[in-house]
Every structure is written in structure tokens, then in C-alpha cells.
Amino acid sequence: MELLIYARKYDQADAILNFMDFYRILNMKHLASDLLDKGLSPKQISEAVVAAIKIANASRIETNAHFMPVFSGINHSVIEDCKLSHLGYGLVLMNADPNLSVVGEFQVEVLQQYLENSF
């Protein structure tokens, strides 16, 4: 959830942007920190998120619709996290450390589905 800062007056453009952020976040069902349960370290997750955002930018994908920085609570502490759409989650997992079996399995599954649907 995004924190709002109190202001006496809100610009109409700000209100529209806030509404759009709220709407986008409804479609973001994943957290980057969910990948901790799959065996990724915080550093691996962070590097994968950065790589995924670079790919989204290079592909002209609207990053605001797939990646949103948030704060999460884990083990009684607050961490920087990222809300992810299905596409964002897939991009992060696809760009994570390929030495992890969960990453390799995901990459093979995606490629198999692509090949089945393409030919």
C-alpha cells in the first residue's frame, strides 16, 4: 500500500495519478519477497527485479503497471519490497539466478509452453 502525505490541497492531476496507482496495484497479486519461499536470497531477488525492470523498459512495457515499490513486514521488521503483476513476477523469476532449480524449471516450462503454442 502506498503511503500518502497530507497536503491541504491536492492537484487534480495528483488525484488521477493516485487513482491509477491504486487501480494498477489491484492487478499486482505477487510480492518480490514471495520468492524467499522459493529459495532466493534477498540479494538475488533484488538483482532479478532490477533486470526485469530493465527488460520491461527495453520492451517498452509500462513498468508502473507491473512493478510498484512497497514496504512489507517480515519477521517483525520492515523491508523494501515490490508488488508485481503476473508478468512482472514472471520476468523477475525468469531473470533470477539460473543456478537455482526453481529458476531453471520455470524457464524450461515457459519455453515448452511457447514451443507448443507456436508450432
PLY file of the C-alpha trace (Angstrom):
ply
format ascii 1.0
element vertex 119
property float x
property float y
property float z
element edge 118
property int vertex1
property int vertex2
end_header
0.00 0.00 0.00
1.28 3.47 -0.85
1.69 5.98 1.96
0.03 9.31 1.39
1.39 12.56 2.74
-1.16 15.07 3.96
-1.48 18.23 1.94
-4.06 20.95 2.27
-4.73 20.95 -1.46
-4.39 18.14 -3.92
-3.89 18.86 -7.57
-6.43 17.15 -9.83
-3.58 15.52 -11.77
-2.23 14.08 -8.49
-5.65 12.65 -7.67
-5.83 10.97 -11.07
-2.31 9.54 -10.69
-3.15 8.24 -7.21
-6.30 6.59 -8.56
-4.34 4.99 -11.42
-1.72 3.68 -8.97
-4.49 2.22 -6.81
-6.12 0.61 -9.86
-2.82 -0.86 -11.05
-1.97 -2.30 -7.65
-5.24 -4.27 -7.70
-3.76 -6.34 -10.54
-0.48 -6.92 -8.73
-1.05 -10.18 -6.90
2.57 -11.02 -6.07
5.35 -9.65 -3.89
9.01 -9.97 -4.79
9.56 -11.24 -1.25
7.36 -14.25 -2.12
10.46 -15.58 -3.88
12.16 -16.00 -0.49
9.92 -19.06 -0.06
11.27 -20.46 -3.35
14.87 -20.32 -2.10
16.05 -16.98 -3.49
18.10 -14.69 -1.26
17.21 -11.00 -0.83
20.23 -10.07 -2.98
19.17 -12.47 -5.76
15.65 -11.09 -5.68
16.86 -7.50 -5.82
19.14 -8.23 -8.79
16.34 -10.08 -10.59
13.89 -7.20 -10.05
16.42 -4.72 -11.48
16.99 -6.96 -14.51
13.25 -7.46 -15.02
12.60 -3.70 -14.94
15.41 -3.14 -17.47
13.82 -5.72 -19.78
10.40 -4.12 -19.36
11.84 -0.72 -20.22
13.70 -2.10 -23.25
10.47 -3.77 -24.41
8.51 -0.54 -23.92
6.29 -2.20 -21.32
4.72 0.24 -18.86
6.68 -0.60 -15.72
4.17 1.15 -13.42
1.61 -1.50 -14.37
3.87 -4.38 -13.38
6.29 -3.16 -10.67
5.48 -0.99 -7.65
7.85 -0.41 -4.73
6.24 -1.08 -1.34
7.27 -1.89 2.20
6.49 -5.30 3.69
6.71 -6.68 7.19
8.69 -9.90 7.59
9.76 -11.39 10.92
8.93 -8.24 12.89
10.94 -5.98 10.58
10.07 -3.74 7.66
11.75 -4.41 4.31
11.72 -2.77 0.91
9.64 -4.93 -1.40
7.98 -4.76 -4.78
4.40 -5.56 -5.80
4.36 -7.48 -9.07
1.79 -8.30 -11.72
1.80 -11.82 -13.18
4.04 -10.56 -15.99
6.34 -8.78 -13.54
6.59 -11.89 -11.35
7.44 -13.99 -14.39
10.08 -11.54 -15.55
11.67 -11.49 -12.11
11.70 -15.28 -11.84
12.99 -15.65 -15.39
15.89 -13.29 -14.62
16.84 -14.73 -11.27
19.97 -16.77 -10.63
19.88 -19.66 -13.16
21.79 -21.88 -10.72
18.59 -22.25 -8.69
16.44 -25.22 -9.72
13.20 -23.24 -9.39
14.50 -20.71 -11.94
15.67 -23.36 -14.41
12.39 -25.27 -14.10
10.41 -22.08 -14.72
12.49 -21.18 -17.78
12.06 -24.66 -19.28
8.30 -24.63 -18.59
7.88 -21.24 -20.26
9.88 -22.35 -23.28
7.93 -25.59 -23.59
4.61 -23.74 -23.49
5.88 -21.25 -26.06
7.03 -24.01 -28.40
3.75 -25.93 -28.02
1.71 -22.86 -28.90
3.97 -21.67 -31.73
4.24 -24.77 -33.85
0 1
1 2
2 3
3 4
4 5
5 6
6 7
7 8
8 9
9 10
10 11
11 12
12 13
13 14
14 15
15 16
16 17
17 18
18 19
19 20
20 21
21 22
22 23
23 24
24 25
25 26
26 27
27 28
28 29
29 30
30 31
31 32
32 33
33 34
34 35
35 36
36 37
37 38
38 39
39 40
40 41
41 42
42 43
43 44
44 45
45 46
46 47
47 48
48 49
49 50
50 51
51 52
52 53
53 54
54 55
55 56
56 57
57 58
58 59
59 60
60 61
61 62
62 63
63 64
64 65
65 66
66 67
67 68
68 69
69 70
70 71
71 72
72 73
73 74
74 75
75 76
76 77
77 78
78 79
79 80
80 81
81 82
82 83
83 84
84 85
85 86
86 87
87 88
88 89
89 90
90 91
91 92
92 93
93 94
94 95
95 96
96 97
97 98
98 99
99 100
100 101
101 102
102 103
103 104
104 105
105 106
106 107
107 108
108 109
109 110
110 111
111 112
112 113
113 114
114 115
115 116
116 117
117 118
